[in-house]
Amino acid sequence: MTVLLYLAPALLLLGLLVLGCYPGERLLAAVGGTRPAARLAGRPAPARPLLPPRSFPRGGALLALALAGRGPPR
């Protein structure tokens, strides 16, 4: 029985989302400066310039870069 009390907020939120009501949508739109449906009016989004892909160290190279704080002793 107490499990339902713990799950009540999540179930309430899930119920609202299933019904199509998005809590906080108007507040987020007010903070963002746009109306909720203004962006979806059929206008295509402005094209963003493509940035060249960046390569970040991964795996062993990341470890080597992190451990290479100083040069070898003389």
Contacts in CASP RR format, 6 or more apart in sequence:
PFRMAT RR
TARGET T0000
AUTHOR 0000-0000-0000
METHOD contacts of the structure
MODEL  1
MTVLLYLAPALLLLGLLVLGCYPGERLLAAVGGTRPAARLAGRPAPARPL
LPPRSFPRGGALLALALAGRGPPR
13 23 0 8 1.000
16 22 0 8 1.000
16 23 0 8 1.000
25 36 0 8 1.000
26 36 0 8 1.000
29 35 0 8 1.000
29 36 0 8 1.000
57 64 0 8 1.000
57 65 0 8 1.000
END
